[in-house]
Amino acid sequence: MYDIAIIGAGVTGCAIARELSRYQAGICVIEREEDVCCGTSKANSAIIHAGFDAKPGTLKAKLNVEGNAMMDTLSKDLDIPFVRNGSLVVCTDEQDASELERLLEQGKGNGVKDLRILDREALHTMEPNLDDHVTNALYAPTGGIVCPFHMTIAFAENAVANGVEFFLNTAVTSITSLEDGYLISTDKQDITAKTVINAAGVYADVFHNMVSSKKLHITARKGEYQLLDKSAGTHVSHTIFQLPGKMGKGVLVTPTVHGNLLVGPTAEDTDNKEGINTTREGLASLSEKASHSVKNLPMRQVITSFAGLRAHEDNGDFIIGEAADAPGFFDAAGIESPGLSSAPAIGVMMARLVQDKMHLTEKENFIATRKGILRPEELSLEERNELIKKQPAYGNIICRCEMISEGEILDAIHRPLGARSLDAIKRRTRAGMGRCQAGFCSPRTMEILSREVPMEMTDISKCGGSSQFVYGYNKEIQEEMP
């Protein structure tokens, strides 16, 4: 019997787990994938929104601004790559500039600081590659960019350091009410908990509806993206938004914290909660739509494309709190944009709700900090040479595109919630994220995984499940042939 079981190990679930780990309680997180950060949290715009876009009075507006304000301290405490690069919502000469005034006043009402509208001259000085038809823009200096992988992993590792257990590769199949809690049936084992927190992304309605007569409905909204090489990473320095429409904030162009350029997303509602395929039409539309705000985009520098799903609840706001007719069952549902920005504040809000419900006592020995994987590139030449003398693995470069060493990969494997697939290593170290997209480093990374875990080469996968690379060994297969 756990005190608290959290379903879903995305950024929301892991932020909640980290905040609840401040209290004396038995806590577990249940995740169907082989790693944390495998759903919406791994495929999004990686933006920390300023908070001007959300409708005043909504949880989106409140938690976006609160989460944004927490990021400076969190990035230092948990060693998360984060930059306040500022954002621009641009308006062209064909659009109604009064919409910028509305967003300005809305943002001020939401508590966003230092918002202002810039004219053409100021804008094109800041961003020379803005389209010539851009006339003015709303400037939000508090906007930022983050690594969503590292953010989620940091929350999860810090939660583990404070006693939270993670059940990965464990899919919830049903939830049944008990007299003193809930029975959570999975494909591996049964888990009982006094309190359940539903942070299951696009599947949050499925689990809510297992225990509550007041039904939720979540639509999966697919967004397709293209990631450009680091050679294009300085094309813009701010996050460039377009005036928002009914389906969202339009196609953005933004640098990433790792020096790439990101373009996207599209917006398409789908009934397929697993529909993360890209489409020819969707990807083709990105450069055309992005060109309305940024000119001369070097789209020949695209190194990969991907798609993610946003969890859109019918009423358009976050749903955070205890289900009315299911005591002890809490939802963190409908967490679409600005969900990444709001995640730290969602964690705090949910922890307070559960603490009040369960009368939890704070720990005296809560560990508030976490150190990420050592990055030799951030050291001076003298420090790096000294490191390699002591630990030669840091001098053995495995991923040439991103200059990732064997030492960093070893760290990723042996950390709490250590990597067990190539994608898990990639999320932690960036090995395989460069221009060749793992074409060179995959076999060498597999050799390290096989040796260190240890595991058979035939068991090593790209992303868990049935995504193995190696079917068998040629000699053995030939010997079995008639």
VONUGU-289332 format. One record per residue (C-alpha): residue number from 0; x, y, z. Coordinates in steps of 0.05 Angstrom, whole numbers, always signed. Layout:
REM VONUGU-289332
<vodo resi="NUM" u="X" v="Y" w="Z"/>
...
This chain:
REM VONUGU-289332
<vodo resi="0" u="+0" v="+0" w="+0"/>
<vodo resi="1" u="+30" v="+66" w="-22"/>
<vodo resi="2" u="+5" v="+131" w="+5"/>
<vodo resi="3" u="+6" v="+163" w="-64"/>
<vodo resi="4" u="+10" v="+134" w="-134"/>
<vodo resi="5" u="+22" v="+180" w="-193"/>
<vodo resi="6" u="+3" v="+155" w="-263"/>
<vodo resi="7" u="+48" v="+185" w="-316"/>
<vodo resi="8" u="+122" v="+204" w="-316"/>
<vodo resi="9" u="+120" v="+264" w="-362"/>
<vodo resi="10" u="+141" v="+332" w="-338"/>
<vodo resi="11" u="+75" v="+342" w="-300"/>
<vodo resi="12" u="+78" v="+276" w="-263"/>
<vodo resi="13" u="+151" v="+283" w="-247"/>
<vodo resi="14" u="+143" v="+355" w="-222"/>
<vodo resi="15" u="+87" v="+331" w="-177"/>
<vodo resi="16" u="+129" v="+272" w="-152"/>
<vodo resi="17" u="+187" v="+319" w="-136"/>
<vodo resi="18" u="+143" v="+367" w="-97"/>
<vodo resi="19" u="+107" v="+311" w="-59"/>
<vodo resi="20" u="+174" v="+280" w="-41"/>
<vodo resi="21" u="+182" v="+338" w="+8"/>
<vodo resi="22" u="+133" v="+301" w="+54"/>
<vodo resi="23" u="+134" v="+237" w="+95"/>
<vodo resi="24" u="+96" v="+190" w="+49"/>
<vodo resi="25" u="+105" v="+127" w="+8"/>
<vodo resi="26" u="+102" v="+151" w="-64"/>
<vodo resi="27" u="+107" v="+115" w="-131"/>
<vodo resi="28" u="+103" v="+136" w="-203"/>
<vodo resi="29" u="+75" v="+88" w="-255"/>
<vodo resi="30" u="+95" v="+96" w="-328"/>
<vodo resi="31" u="+80" v="+50" w="-386"/>
<vodo resi="32" u="+141" v="+70" w="-427"/>
<vodo resi="33" u="+213" v="+49" w="-414"/>
<vodo resi="34" u="+235" v="+117" w="-390"/>
<vodo resi="35" u="+209" v="+183" w="-364"/>
<vodo resi="36" u="+194" v="+238" w="-414"/>
<vodo resi="37" u="+168" v="+192" w="-469"/>
<vodo resi="38" u="+102" v="+226" w="-487"/>
<vodo resi="39" u="+82" v="+299" w="-497"/>
<vodo resi="40" u="+141" v="+321" w="-454"/>
<vodo resi="41" u="+192" v="+297" w="-505"/>
<vodo resi="42" u="+159" v="+328" w="-567"/>
<vodo resi="43" u="+140" v="+401" w="-557"/>
<vodo resi="44" u="+165" v="+471" w="-570"/>
<vodo resi="45" u="+211" v="+472" w="-509"/>
<vodo resi="46" u="+185" v="+542" w="-491"/>
<vodo resi="47" u="+176" v="+574" w="-423"/>
<vodo resi="48" u="+119" v="+621" w="-441"/>
<vodo resi="49" u="+115" v="+690" w="-410"/>
<vodo resi="50" u="+40" v="+682" w="-396"/>
<vodo resi="51" u="+5" v="+735" w="-438"/>
<vodo resi="52" u="-34" v="+686" w="-483"/>
<vodo resi="53" u="-77" v="+650" w="-431"/>
<vodo resi="54" u="-146" v="+676" w="-416"/>
<vodo resi="55" u="-147" v="+715" w="-351"/>
<vodo resi="56" u="-176" v="+678" w="-291"/>
<vodo resi="57" u="-158" v="+610" w="-318"/>
<vodo resi="58" u="-111" v="+560" w="-286"/>
<vodo resi="59" u="-69" v="+565" w="-350"/>
<vodo resi="60" u="-58" v="+640" w="-337"/>
<vodo resi="61" u="-44" v="+633" w="-263"/>
<vodo resi="62" u="+2" v="+572" w="-267"/>
<vodo resi="63" u="+39" v="+596" w="-329"/>
<vodo resi="64" u="+62" v="+660" w="-295"/>
<vodo resi="65" u="+78" v="+624" w="-230"/>
<vodo resi="66" u="+116" v="+569" w="-265"/>
<vodo resi="67" u="+156" v="+619" w="-307"/>
<vodo resi="68" u="+176" v="+656" w="-243"/>
<vodo resi="69" u="+202" v="+591" w="-212"/>
<vodo resi="70" u="+249" v="+574" w="-269"/>
<vodo resi="71" u="+311" v="+614" w="-250"/>
<vodo resi="72" u="+315" v="+581" w="-182"/>
<vodo resi="73" u="+296" v="+512" w="-208"/>
<vodo resi="74" u="+347" v="+514" w="-264"/>
<vodo resi="75" u="+402" v="+527" w="-213"/>
<vodo resi="76" u="+377" v="+478" w="-161"/>
<vodo resi="77" u="+365" v="+421" w="-209"/>
<vodo resi="78" u="+418" v="+438" w="-262"/>
<vodo resi="79" u="+368" v="+447" w="-319"/>
<vodo resi="80" u="+391" v="+483" w="-384"/>
<vodo resi="81" u="+348" v="+546" w="-387"/>
<vodo resi="82" u="+355" v="+614" w="-421"/>
<vodo resi="83" u="+310" v="+676" w="-417"/>
<vodo resi="84" u="+317" v="+695" w="-490"/>
<vodo resi="85" u="+252" v="+734" w="-493"/>
<vodo resi="86" u="+195" v="+725" w="-542"/>
<vodo resi="87" u="+162" v="+766" w="-597"/>
<vodo resi="88" u="+91" v="+761" w="-623"/>
<vodo resi="89" u="+96" v="+792" w="-691"/>
<vodo resi="90" u="+43" v="+828" w="-731"/>
<vodo resi="91" u="+48" v="+840" w="-806"/>
<vodo resi="92" u="+20" v="+897" w="-847"/>
<vodo resi="93" u="-38" v="+852" w="-867"/>
<vodo resi="94" u="-60" v="+839" w="-795"/>
<vodo resi="95" u="-97" v="+878" w="-742"/>
<vodo resi="96" u="-46" v="+910" w="-696"/>
<vodo resi="97" u="-100" v="+921" w="-643"/>
<vodo resi="98" u="-93" v="+847" w="-626"/>
<vodo resi="99" u="-24" v="+862" w="-599"/>
<vodo resi="100" u="-55" v="+915" w="-553"/>
<vodo resi="101" u="-105" v="+864" w="-529"/>
<vodo resi="102" u="-50" v="+813" w="-514"/>
<vodo resi="103" u="-11" v="+868" w="-479"/>
<vodo resi="104" u="-68" v="+885" w="-432"/>
<vodo resi="105" u="-85" v="+812" w="-422"/>
<vodo resi="106" u="-13" v="+797" w="-404"/>
<vodo resi="107" u="-11" v="+854" w="-354"/>
<vodo resi="108" u="-75" v="+828" w="-323"/>
<vodo resi="109" u="-43" v="+759" w="-317"/>
<vodo resi="110" u="+17" v="+789" w="-281"/>
<vodo resi="111" u="+69" v="+785" w="-336"/>
<vodo resi="112" u="+124" v="+835" w="-324"/>
<vodo resi="113" u="+158" v="+884" w="-372"/>
<vodo resi="114" u="+112" v="+872" w="-433"/>
<vodo resi="115" u="+116" v="+925" w="-487"/>
<vodo resi="116" u="+101" v="+935" w="-561"/>
<vodo resi="117" u="+159" v="+950" w="-607"/>
<vodo resi="118" u="+157" v="+985" w="-674"/>
<vodo resi="119" u="+187" v="+962" w="-740"/>
<vodo resi="120" u="+254" v="+997" w="-731"/>
<vodo resi="121" u="+266" v="+969" w="-661"/>
<vodo resi="122" u="+245" v="+899" w="-683"/>
<vodo resi="123" u="+289" v="+894" w="-744"/>
<vodo resi="124" u="+348" v="+918" w="-703"/>
<vodo resi="125" u="+335" v="+862" w="-653"/>
<vodo resi="126" u="+319" v="+810" w="-706"/>
<vodo resi="127" u="+346" v="+826" w="-776"/>
<vodo resi="128" u="+315" v="+763" w="-805"/>
<vodo resi="129" u="+243" v="+781" w="-789"/>
<vodo resi="130" u="+200" v="+784" w="-851"/>
<vodo resi="131" u="+199" v="+852" w="-885"/>
<vodo resi="132" u="+123" v="+855" w="-876"/>
<vodo resi="133" u="+128" v="+852" w="-800"/>
<vodo resi="134" u="+107" v="+920" w="-773"/>
<vodo resi="135" u="+107" v="+913" w="-697"/>
<vodo resi="136" u="+108" v="+860" w="-643"/>
<vodo resi="137" u="+92" v="+846" w="-570"/>
<vodo resi="138" u="+158" v="+836" w="-534"/>
<vodo resi="139" u="+160" v="+793" w="-471"/>
<vodo resi="140" u="+230" v="+792" w="-441"/>
<vodo resi="141" u="+210" v="+740" w="-389"/>
<vodo resi="142" u="+198" v="+687" w="-442"/>
<vodo resi="143" u="+250" v="+631" w="-444"/>
<vodo resi="144" u="+273" v="+566" w="-474"/>
<vodo resi="145" u="+289" v="+502" w="-437"/>
<vodo resi="146" u="+309" v="+430" w="-449"/>
<vodo resi="147" u="+245" v="+391" w="-435"/>
<vodo resi="148" u="+283" v="+325" w="-430"/>
<vodo resi="149" u="+331" v="+351" w="-377"/>
<vodo resi="150" u="+274" v="+386" w="-341"/>
<vodo resi="151" u="+233" v="+323" w="-335"/>
<vodo resi="152" u="+293" v="+279" w="-318"/>
<vodo resi="153" u="+316" v="+328" w="-265"/>
<vodo resi="154" u="+248" v="+327" w="-230"/>
<vodo resi="155" u="+248" v="+251" w="-233"/>
<vodo resi="156" u="+320" v="+241" w="-208"/>
<vodo resi="157" u="+309" v="+290" w="-151"/>
<vodo resi="158" u="+244" v="+253" w="-132"/>
<vodo resi="159" u="+283" v="+187" w="-131"/>
<vodo resi="160" u="+336" v="+219" w="-86"/>
<vodo resi="161" u="+279" v="+236" w="-38"/>
<vodo resi="162" u="+250" v="+165" w="-37"/>
<vodo resi="163" u="+200" v="+162" w="-94"/>
<vodo resi="164" u="+196" v="+95" w="-130"/>
<vodo resi="165" u="+187" v="+91" w="-206"/>
<vodo resi="166" u="+153" v="+32" w="-241"/>
<vodo resi="167" u="+174" v="+38" w="-314"/>
<vodo resi="168" u="+150" v="-8" w="-370"/>
<vodo resi="169" u="+86" v="-15" w="-329"/>
<vodo resi="170" u="+20" v="+0" w="-363"/>
<vodo resi="171" u="-42" v="+14" w="-321"/>
<vodo resi="172" u="-100" v="-29" w="-344"/>
<vodo resi="173" u="-154" v="-11" w="-294"/>
<vodo resi="174" u="-168" v="+28" w="-230"/>
<vodo resi="175" u="-217" v="+3" w="-178"/>
<vodo resi="176" u="-242" v="+40" w="-117"/>
<vodo resi="177" u="-228" v="+8" w="-49"/>
<vodo resi="178" u="-254" v="+26" w="+20"/>
<vodo resi="179" u="-188" v="+60" w="+37"/>
<vodo resi="180" u="-160" v="+78" w="-31"/>
<vodo resi="181" u="-152" v="+49" w="-100"/>
<vodo resi="182" u="-129" v="-15" w="-132"/>
<vodo resi="183" u="-87" v="+0" w="-194"/>
<vodo resi="184" u="-81" v="-61" w="-239"/>
<vodo resi="185" u="-23" v="-61" w="-288"/>
<vodo resi="186" u="+6" v="-109" w="-339"/>
<vodo resi="187" u="+60" v="-126" w="-287"/>
<vodo resi="188" u="+29" v="-125" w="-218"/>
<vodo resi="189" u="-26" v="-96" w="-175"/>
<vodo resi="190" u="-11" v="-32" w="-136"/>
<vodo resi="191" u="-54" v="-3" w="-82"/>
<vodo resi="192" u="-52" v="+70" w="-59"/>
<vodo resi="193" u="-92" v="+114" w="-13"/>
<vodo resi="194" u="-88" v="+171" w="-63"/>
<vodo resi="195" u="-81" v="+169" w="-139"/>
<vodo resi="196" u="-57" v="+227" w="-181"/>
<vodo resi="197" u="-75" v="+223" w="-254"/>
<vodo resi="198" u="-22" v="+257" w="-297"/>
<vodo resi="199" u="-29" v="+212" w="-358"/>
<vodo resi="200" u="-29" v="+264" w="-414"/>
<vodo resi="201" u="-75" v="+246" w="-472"/>
<vodo resi="202" u="-99" v="+185" w="-432"/>
<vodo resi="203" u="-119" v="+225" w="-370"/>
<vodo resi="204" u="-192" v="+221" w="-391"/>
<vodo resi="205" u="-189" v="+145" w="-396"/>
<vodo resi="206" u="-165" v="+137" w="-324"/>
<vodo resi="207" u="-210" v="+191" w="-296"/>
<vodo resi="208" u="-271" v="+159" w="-328"/>
<vodo resi="209" u="-254" v="+92" w="-295"/>
<vodo resi="210" u="-271" v="+121" w="-226"/>
<vodo resi="211" u="-316" v="+181" w="-238"/>
<vodo resi="212" u="-386" v="+188" w="-266"/>
<vodo resi="213" u="-370" v="+260" w="-286"/>
<vodo resi="214" u="-334" v="+245" w="-351"/>
<vodo resi="215" u="-275" v="+280" w="-382"/>
<vodo resi="216" u="-260" v="+283" w="-456"/>
<vodo resi="217" u="-190" v="+298" w="-482"/>
<vodo resi="218" u="-174" v="+307" w="-555"/>
<vodo resi="219" u="-104" v="+292" w="-579"/>
<vodo resi="220" u="-79" v="+352" w="-618"/>
<vodo resi="221" u="-20" v="+335" w="-662"/>
<vodo resi="222" u="+37" v="+383" w="-675"/>
<vodo resi="223" u="+92" v="+370" w="-726"/>
<vodo resi="224" u="+161" v="+402" w="-720"/>
<vodo resi="225" u="+227" v="+407" w="-758"/>
<vodo resi="226" u="+294" v="+415" w="-723"/>
<vodo resi="227" u="+350" v="+450" w="-759"/>
<vodo resi="228" u="+425" v="+440" w="-752"/>
<vodo resi="229" u="+466" v="+484" w="-706"/>
<vodo resi="230" u="+492" v="+521" w="-767"/>
<vodo resi="231" u="+422" v="+553" w="-769"/>
<vodo resi="232" u="+417" v="+564" w="-694"/>
<vodo resi="233" u="+431" v="+639" w="-696"/>
<vodo resi="234" u="+381" v="+656" w="-750"/>
<vodo resi="235" u="+338" v="+686" w="-695"/>
<vodo resi="236" u="+356" v="+698" w="-622"/>
<vodo resi="237" u="+286" v="+707" w="-593"/>
<vodo resi="238" u="+226" v="+661" w="-597"/>
<vodo resi="239" u="+184" v="+687" w="-655"/>
<vodo resi="240" u="+109" v="+675" w="-648"/>
<vodo resi="241" u="+54" v="+693" w="-697"/>
<vodo resi="242" u="-12" v="+724" w="-675"/>
<vodo resi="243" u="-51" v="+667" w="-643"/>
<vodo resi="244" u="-111" v="+635" w="-676"/>
<vodo resi="245" u="-166" v="+587" w="-656"/>
<vodo resi="246" u="-119" v="+526" w="-657"/>
<vodo resi="247" u="-63" v="+559" w="-618"/>
<vodo resi="248" u="-3" v="+604" w="-625"/>
<vodo resi="249" u="+13" v="+587" w="-698"/>
<vodo resi="250" u="+80" v="+565" w="-725"/>
<vodo resi="251" u="+138" v="+591" w="-683"/>
<vodo resi="252" u="+212" v="+597" w="-699"/>
<vodo resi="253" u="+259" v="+592" w="-639"/>
<vodo resi="254" u="+330" v="+577" w="-620"/>
<vodo resi="255" u="+340" v="+518" w="-573"/>
<vodo resi="256" u="+383" v="+517" w="-511"/>
<vodo resi="257" u="+430" v="+470" w="-547"/>
<vodo resi="258" u="+441" v="+517" w="-607"/>
<vodo resi="259" u="+393" v="+489" w="-659"/>
<vodo resi="260" u="+334" v="+523" w="-692"/>
<vodo resi="261" u="+263" v="+495" w="-683"/>
<vodo resi="262" u="+204" v="+508" w="-729"/>
<vodo resi="263" u="+132" v="+487" w="-714"/>
<vodo resi="264" u="+82" v="+463" w="-694"/>
<vodo resi="265" u="+24" v="+447" w="-739"/>
<vodo resi="266" u="-43" v="+435" w="-704"/>
<vodo resi="267" u="-88" v="+378" w="-723"/>
<vodo resi="268" u="-140" v="+344" w="-678"/>
<vodo resi="269" u="-138" v="+268" w="-682"/>
<vodo resi="270" u="-175" v="+209" w="-652"/>
<vodo resi="271" u="-110" v="+170" w="-649"/>
<vodo resi="272" u="-77" v="+178" w="-582"/>
<vodo resi="273" u="-15" v="+144" w="-611"/>
<vodo resi="274" u="-14" v="+186" w="-675"/>
<vodo resi="275" u="+56" v="+216" w="-672"/>
<vodo resi="276" u="+72" v="+204" w="-745"/>
<vodo resi="277" u="+95" v="+263" w="-787"/>
<vodo resi="278" u="+61" v="+277" w="-854"/>
<vodo resi="279" u="+86" v="+304" w="-919"/>
<vodo resi="280" u="+31" v="+357" w="-919"/>
<vodo resi="281" u="+44" v="+379" w="-847"/>
<vodo resi="282" u="+119" v="+386" w="-855"/>
<vodo resi="283" u="+112" v="+421" w="-922"/>
<vodo resi="284" u="+67" v="+473" w="-890"/>
<vodo resi="285" u="+117" v="+492" w="-837"/>
<vodo resi="286" u="+166" v="+531" w="-879"/>
<vodo resi="287" u="+110" v="+567" w="-916"/>
<vodo resi="288" u="+75" v="+588" w="-852"/>
<vodo resi="289" u="+139" v="+606" w="-816"/>
<vodo resi="290" u="+159" v="+651" w="-874"/>
<vodo resi="291" u="+104" v="+700" w="-855"/>
<vodo resi="292" u="+145" v="+719" w="-794"/>
<vodo resi="293" u="+217" v="+700" w="-810"/>
<vodo resi="294" u="+251" v="+706" w="-878"/>
<vodo resi="295" u="+305" v="+664" w="-910"/>
<vodo resi="296" u="+296" v="+605" w="-864"/>
<vodo resi="297" u="+351" v="+555" w="-883"/>
<vodo resi="298" u="+304" v="+495" w="-887"/>
<vodo resi="299" u="+356" v="+455" w="-925"/>
<vodo resi="300" u="+390" v="+449" w="-856"/>
<vodo resi="301" u="+334" v="+406" w="-827"/>
<vodo resi="302" u="+365" v="+347" w="-792"/>
<vodo resi="303" u="+303" v="+313" w="-764"/>
<vodo resi="304" u="+227" v="+319" w="-760"/>
<vodo resi="305" u="+180" v="+296" w="-705"/>
<vodo resi="306" u="+109" v="+302" w="-680"/>
<vodo resi="307" u="+78" v="+306" w="-611"/>
<vodo resi="308" u="+8" v="+305" w="-582"/>
<vodo resi="309" u="-22" v="+358" w="-537"/>
<vodo resi="310" u="-78" v="+339" w="-489"/>
<vodo resi="311" u="-135" v="+387" w="-504"/>
<vodo resi="312" u="-194" v="+383" w="-456"/>
<vodo resi="313" u="-261" v="+405" w="-483"/>
<vodo resi="314" u="-266" v="+466" w="-437"/>
<vodo resi="315" u="-197" v="+491" w="-456"/>
<vodo resi="316" u="-166" v="+497" w="-387"/>
<vodo resi="317" u="-124" v="+454" w="-341"/>
<vodo resi="318" u="-163" v="+408" w="-294"/>
<vodo resi="319" u="-126" v="+403" w="-228"/>
<vodo resi="320" u="-158" v="+377" w="-166"/>
<vodo resi="321" u="-197" v="+321" w="-132"/>
<vodo resi="322" u="-252" v="+288" w="-172"/>
<vodo resi="323" u="-319" v="+308" w="-142"/>
<vodo resi="324" u="-346" v="+237" w="-136"/>
<vodo resi="325" u="-280" v="+199" w="-127"/>
<vodo resi="326" u="-248" v="+217" w="-60"/>
<vodo resi="327" u="-173" v="+212" w="-62"/>
<vodo resi="328" u="-169" v="+213" w="-138"/>
<vodo resi="329" u="-135" v="+276" w="-164"/>
<vodo resi="330" u="-131" v="+298" w="-236"/>
<vodo resi="331" u="-76" v="+338" w="-271"/>
<vodo resi="332" u="-111" v="+334" w="-338"/>
<vodo resi="333" u="-116" v="+375" w="-401"/>
<vodo resi="334" u="-44" v="+396" w="-393"/>
<vodo resi="335" u="-30" v="+426" w="-461"/>
<vodo resi="336" u="+8" v="+490" w="-476"/>
<vodo resi="337" u="+31" v="+525" w="-432"/>
<vodo resi="338" u="+38" v="+459" w="-395"/>
<vodo resi="339" u="+114" v="+456" w="-397"/>
<vodo resi="340" u="+118" v="+527" w="-370"/>
<vodo resi="341" u="+66" v="+512" w="-317"/>
<vodo resi="342" u="+94" v="+445" w="-294"/>
<vodo resi="343" u="+133" v="+471" w="-234"/>
<vodo resi="344" u="+72" v="+509" w="-209"/>
<vodo resi="345" u="+26" v="+450" w="-222"/>
<vodo resi="346" u="+72" v="+408" w="-179"/>
<vodo resi="347" u="+67" v="+458" w="-122"/>
<vodo resi="348" u="-8" v="+465" w="-128"/>
<vodo resi="349" u="-21" v="+390" w="-130"/>
<vodo resi="350" u="+26" v="+377" w="-72"/>
<vodo resi="351" u="-11" v="+428" w="-30"/>
<vodo resi="352" u="-78" v="+397" w="-47"/>
<vodo resi="353" u="-55" v="+327" w="-30"/>
<vodo resi="354" u="-18" v="+350" w="+33"/>
<vodo resi="355" u="-81" v="+383" w="+58"/>
<vodo resi="356" u="-123" v="+321" w="+42"/>
<vodo resi="357" u="-75" v="+272" w="+74"/>
<vodo resi="358" u="-45" v="+316" w="+129"/>
<vodo resi="359" u="+25" v="+300" w="+108"/>
<vodo resi="360" u="+86" v="+322" w="+149"/>
<vodo resi="361" u="+146" v="+355" w="+116"/>
<vodo resi="362" u="+213" v="+319" w="+118"/>
<vodo resi="363" u="+271" v="+349" w="+155"/>
<vodo resi="364" u="+321" v="+320" w="+106"/>
<vodo resi="365" u="+291" v="+338" w="+39"/>
<vodo resi="366" u="+344" v="+342" w="-16"/>
<vodo resi="367" u="+329" v="+405" w="-56"/>
<vodo resi="368" u="+385" v="+401" w="-107"/>
<vodo resi="369" u="+408" v="+354" w="-161"/>
<vodo resi="370" u="+470" v="+355" w="-205"/>
<vodo resi="371" u="+463" v="+337" w="-278"/>
<vodo resi="372" u="+511" v="+299" w="-322"/>
<vodo resi="373" u="+581" v="+329" w="-323"/>
<vodo resi="374" u="+593" v="+368" w="-388"/>
<vodo resi="375" u="+667" v="+369" w="-406"/>
<vodo resi="376" u="+653" v="+424" w="-458"/>
<vodo resi="377" u="+636" v="+471" w="-400"/>
<vodo resi="378" u="+704" v="+462" w="-368"/>
<vodo resi="379" u="+767" v="+500" w="-383"/>
<vodo resi="380" u="+821" v="+465" w="-423"/>
<vodo resi="381" u="+862" v="+454" w="-360"/>
<vodo resi="382" u="+802" v="+426" w="-322"/>
<vodo resi="383" u="+784" v="+380" w="-379"/>
<vodo resi="384" u="+854" v="+353" w="-385"/>
<vodo resi="385" u="+856" v="+339" w="-311"/>
<vodo resi="386" u="+788" v="+304" w="-315"/>
<vodo resi="387" u="+813" v="+259" w="-372"/>
<vodo resi="388" u="+875" v="+241" w="-332"/>
<vodo resi="389" u="+832" v="+217" w="-275"/>
<vodo resi="390" u="+776" v="+187" w="-317"/>
<vodo resi="391" u="+801" v="+170" w="-387"/>
<vodo resi="392" u="+730" v="+154" w="-411"/>
<vodo resi="393" u="+718" v="+229" w="-417"/>
<vodo resi="394" u="+772" v="+232" w="-470"/>
<vodo resi="395" u="+738" v="+179" w="-513"/>
<vodo resi="396" u="+690" v="+215" w="-560"/>
<vodo resi="397" u="+631" v="+170" w="-580"/>
<vodo resi="398" u="+584" v="+220" w="-614"/>
<vodo resi="399" u="+625" v="+264" w="-660"/>
<vodo resi="400" u="+569" v="+311" w="-681"/>
<vodo resi="401" u="+555" v="+332" w="-609"/>
<vodo resi="402" u="+624" v="+314" w="-581"/>
<vodo resi="403" u="+595" v="+269" w="-527"/>
<vodo resi="404" u="+645" v="+226" w="-490"/>
<vodo resi="405" u="+641" v="+155" w="-463"/>
<vodo resi="406" u="+645" v="+185" w="-393"/>
<vodo resi="407" u="+579" v="+223" w="-403"/>
<vodo resi="408" u="+545" v="+160" w="-430"/>
<vodo resi="409" u="+570" v="+120" w="-371"/>
<vodo resi="410" u="+541" v="+173" w="-324"/>
<vodo resi="411" u="+474" v="+169" w="-360"/>
<vodo resi="412" u="+472" v="+93" w="-352"/>
<vodo resi="413" u="+491" v="+92" w="-278"/>
<vodo resi="414" u="+450" v="+150" w="-252"/>
<vodo resi="415" u="+384" v="+142" w="-215"/>
<vodo resi="416" u="+333" v="+119" w="-268"/>
<vodo resi="417" u="+393" v="+102" w="-312"/>
<vodo resi="418" u="+385" v="+99" w="-387"/>
<vodo resi="419" u="+369" v="+31" w="-417"/>
<vodo resi="420" u="+358" v="+49" w="-491"/>
<vodo resi="421" u="+391" v="+92" w="-543"/>
<vodo resi="422" u="+336" v="+145" w="-538"/>
<vodo resi="423" u="+344" v="+147" w="-462"/>
<vodo resi="424" u="+418" v="+160" w="-471"/>
<vodo resi="425" u="+403" v="+211" w="-524"/>
<vodo resi="426" u="+356" v="+250" w="-479"/>
<vodo resi="427" u="+407" v="+252" w="-423"/>
<vodo resi="428" u="+471" v="+266" w="-463"/>
<vodo resi="429" u="+451" v="+287" w="-534"/>
<vodo resi="430" u="+491" v="+229" w="-563"/>
<vodo resi="431" u="+455" v="+217" w="-629"/>
<vodo resi="432" u="+421" v="+285" w="-633"/>
<vodo resi="433" u="+470" v="+317" w="-681"/>
<vodo resi="434" u="+473" v="+324" w="-756"/>
<vodo resi="435" u="+482" v="+250" w="-772"/>
<vodo resi="436" u="+425" v="+231" w="-724"/>
<vodo resi="437" u="+462" v="+173" w="-692"/>
<vodo resi="438" u="+487" v="+144" w="-757"/>
<vodo resi="439" u="+558" v="+139" w="-730"/>
<vodo resi="440" u="+552" v="+131" w="-655"/>
<vodo resi="441" u="+495" v="+81" w="-648"/>
<vodo resi="442" u="+538" v="+17" w="-652"/>
<vodo resi="443" u="+589" v="+45" w="-603"/>
<vodo resi="444" u="+534" v="+68" w="-554"/>
<vodo resi="445" u="+503" v="-2" w="-559"/>
<vodo resi="446" u="+569" v="-33" w="-541"/>
<vodo resi="447" u="+574" v="+10" w="-479"/>
<vodo resi="448" u="+502" v="-7" w="-458"/>
<vodo resi="449" u="+514" v="-81" w="-469"/>
<vodo resi="450" u="+577" v="-79" w="-426"/>
<vodo resi="451" u="+553" v="-34" w="-370"/>
<vodo resi="452" u="+481" v="-56" w="-354"/>
<vodo resi="453" u="+497" v="-112" w="-375"/>
<vodo resi="454" u="+448" v="-133" w="-429"/>
<vodo resi="455" u="+449" v="-173" w="-493"/>
<vodo resi="456" u="+457" v="-135" w="-558"/>
<vodo resi="457" u="+393" v="-166" w="-582"/>
<vodo resi="458" u="+356" v="-134" w="-524"/>
<vodo resi="459" u="+381" v="-63" w="-536"/>
<vodo resi="460" u="+326" v="-20" w="-566"/>
<vodo resi="461" u="+317" v="+49" w="-594"/>
<vodo resi="462" u="+260" v="+67" w="-547"/>
<vodo resi="463" u="+237" v="+4" w="-511"/>
<vodo resi="464" u="+182" v="-43" w="-533"/>
<vodo resi="465" u="+197" v="-79" w="-598"/>
<vodo resi="466" u="+246" v="-27" w="-625"/>
<vodo resi="467" u="+308" v="-72" w="-621"/>
<vodo resi="468" u="+364" v="-62" w="-671"/>
<vodo resi="469" u="+396" v="-130" w="-672"/>
<vodo resi="470" u="+357" v="-192" w="-692"/>
<vodo resi="471" u="+412" v="-243" w="-681"/>
<vodo resi="472" u="+483" v="-262" w="-699"/>
<vodo resi="473" u="+498" v="-282" w="-771"/>
<vodo resi="474" u="+537" v="-345" w="-752"/>
<vodo resi="475" u="+482" v="-371" w="-706"/>
<vodo resi="476" u="+428" v="-356" w="-757"/>
<vodo resi="477" u="+467" v="-392" w="-812"/>
<vodo resi="478" u="+477" v="-452" w="-767"/>
<vodo resi="479" u="+402" v="-456" w="-755"/>
<vodo resi="480" u="+385" v="-454" w="-828"/>
<vodo resi="481" u="+369" v="-521" w="-861"/>
